[in-house]
């Protein structure tokens, strides 16, 4: 049986990095909850839960918090290594094909970022010419 993909955040209320990551997670939930199920699990509730059993079966452990786990349609669990907002947004976008998803940067398209890259390259090449 096929399930919808899920992202699980394993966190602790007393963890400093978890508190710093909380606004990022909330924004992700706001923007991407229609594309993917987003769940939060306190570390004390994680032990003995169904997600822990699935993670153990997939060979994934949670050595520290915050940890983000991805559960695909088949039930296989994998750990999401990068927790930056942009990489998480692209992670969700890649795993939900066919969905129209806004980016974390406020809906800007890739063309704008390519233009920026080109302008940065031009500035950098101009700086090289002036140094000579």
N, C-alpha and C positions, 0 to 999 in steps of 0.2 A: 504494500500500500504506500502510495506517494504522499508525503507531507509537505507543508510549505517550509521553506528555509527559516531558520531562527538565529538570532544573535543573543547570547546570554552574557551579561556582565556579572562577574562574581566580585563582590566588593565587601568592605567593612565600614561601619559608621565611624570607627575610631581611627581609620587610616587616612593620613594626610594626603597622599597621592590620589586616593579614591575621592576625597572631597574636592580636589583640584580638577579631577576628570568629570565630576558630576555635571557641570553645566554643558560640557561637550556632549555627554551621553543624552542629556535632556533635549538638546537641539537636534541631535541625530534622530531621536524618537519622534520629535515633532515633524521632521521633514520626511522620514523614510518608513514610518510605521505602516503605511499602506502597501509598501513593496515587500516588507519583511517583518516577521514577528520579532519584537524587541523586548527582552525580558531582563529583569534585574533580580539577582539572588544574593542574599546576605551570606557571607562565608559560613556562618554557623548553621544556616538552613541548607547549605550546599551539601554538607556531609550526609550521606544516606539518601539524597534526592535522586530522581530519575535522570537528571542531567549528569550527575556524578557517575552513575552506573554506565550511562552511554559513553561518557568520556573515558572511563576506565577500560571499557570494552574496545575503544578505538586507540588505546595506548596514550591518552593525553592526561597530563596531571596539571594541577593548579598549585604550583609551589609558592606563589605570592599573589597578592591582590593589589590593584585591580587586574583582572584577567578577563579577556573577551574570548568566548567560545562560539564557534560557528557550527550549527547543526544543519547539514544539507538534507535534501529530500529523502535520501535513503536512510538517514539516521546516523550517519558517520559524523563524528565530532572532530574538529580541528581547532587549533589555537590561532587567534589573530595576533600577529606579532606587533605590528605598527599601530599605535593608538592616536596618531595625529588626525584631526578632523578631515583633512583632505584625503588621506589614504583610506580612512574608514568609509567616506562617501564613495570613493571609487570602488572599494571592495564591495559595497552593497550594489552599486550600479552594475558591476560586472556580473554579479550573481543573480540579478533579476533582469534577464534579457527581455526586450520588448516593452519595458516600462519606460515612461517618460519621467525622468527624475531630475529635480533641481539640484544644482551643486551647492556646496556649503558657502561658496563665495557670492551668493546672492543671485544666482541664475545667469551668470556670465557664460558665454560660449567659449569653446576652445580657440576659436579664431582670435579672440582678444588676447589670450595668453600667448599665442604664436606671434602676434604682432609685438607684444612686449619682449619676447625673446629676441626677435629680430632687432628691435630698437636697442636692446642691451648689447647685442653683438656689435652693432654699428658704433655705439658709444665706446665700447671697449677697443674696437679697431682704431677709432679716432684718437684715443688716448695713446695708443702705441705709436701712431704717426707723430704726435707731438713730442714724444720722449726722444725720438731720434735726432 
